[in-house]
């Protein structure tokens, strides 16, 4: 495939990076500024999950966040979704300060989030109810979306009758049917096997290419992050994790997730980012950080 | 083992039991008398004949109808109360915390001691039996609904909220189905207890119903009548339980390996 380049810019300190990123023409879809999140532990101590986070996602931009286990990647996502309130700093969504739940965002969870008592089509259709769409119309749109994610003939199945990958497809349709401006994904394909992950990755890229939304995609899989995104953001080991790297991925689109991994440019990028990420992963292991996962 | 063999063996056990009972109560052993006096143990043929007569004369249907009515009322009212209170307690932490010791105390009480009081309050008609059944059903449903609402998957809940659902929609699409699941999974137990409440209530004081029939027979040392009443009660329970299983399978179709097991 053609050559891609990587602009390696692990900033000297995060503030310098913020100045660089915060100058798009339209207001950023998501702008986190000087964000810190602290949890109160049951023992009475506090746990600083992340701090001094500056991150902007432009409209239509696909940003992946990678980092070692327990670094607070998901926490960042939950703050952007409005499920968590930051201890300090601001969250701006399309220029407006976020209060309460983020109504402009769709969220794809790692764990099963479908309502087990509803069929696939009902799970998708119910996403339109808060917007006041009539049930008949919602069911039609839901059937349409199920076809788009390749589940045309599975509409009447309950979640337990579907495979893990199929459940993710339903969840994807459920998220996208509302046409949210921002897509938040928390290791959505984590529980799936390798082949299914590739198929789901390609499906996601196809759907995203058809209607470009700002995406914040958390993953622990660096290859997946590079293959999918426009930018890969690297977080440091927790506690008090920061952003330590921001890499623009210029691999040409459309991409095929399975094929792109064999590309020479892909390897160059992977090498550059891994050099940055490896240090953090090693720190986490040194701390025995697998055990204290606060995400 | 295949199904036919199993049924055959099951039938064999029943037949053997009846045969032994029959032999012990009818074959003269000494002094021209059987080992078990029919006065105390009746005989299987007598019991079957009496049961047949009760059904044929149509007299038993009235009693069955009353017991069924009491059972259904106790279940419906008890379940409704359990759902409302279970929901309220699960959604309002403070309420649950304040009432916790009283709920535990009330549940620990053996319900039979309430029967005379209910008879005093509600008379000897159906309502004192409904009240007794209610106290049994209420707590089972209450605890299950409470648990069900408390244990809704946080991910499912967060997802529903991210879809923009308001409190009312969350109640309808998330909390309510979750609570119902738990309630249905205890359906056999709660319907069973509704029946126990009715029959015990009838037994302790009434003028109709299966419990009354058994008590009436017992008070004149009519052992055949007692056994016949028990037989009818057992058949009645099997019929109700089959209905419950049917309803359960319809309602819990979305569950993996459906609750048909929770017998």
Interface residues (C-beta under 8 A of the other chain):
Chain A: X81 X83 X101 X102 X103 X105 X106 X107 X109 X111 X112 X113 X114 X115 X116 X117 X118 X119 X126 X127 X129 X130 X131 X158 X159 X160 X171 X174 X178
Chain B: X153 X155 X156 X158 X159 X160 X161 X162 X163 X164 X165 X166 X169 X173 X174 X177 X178 X181 X253 X254 X255 X256
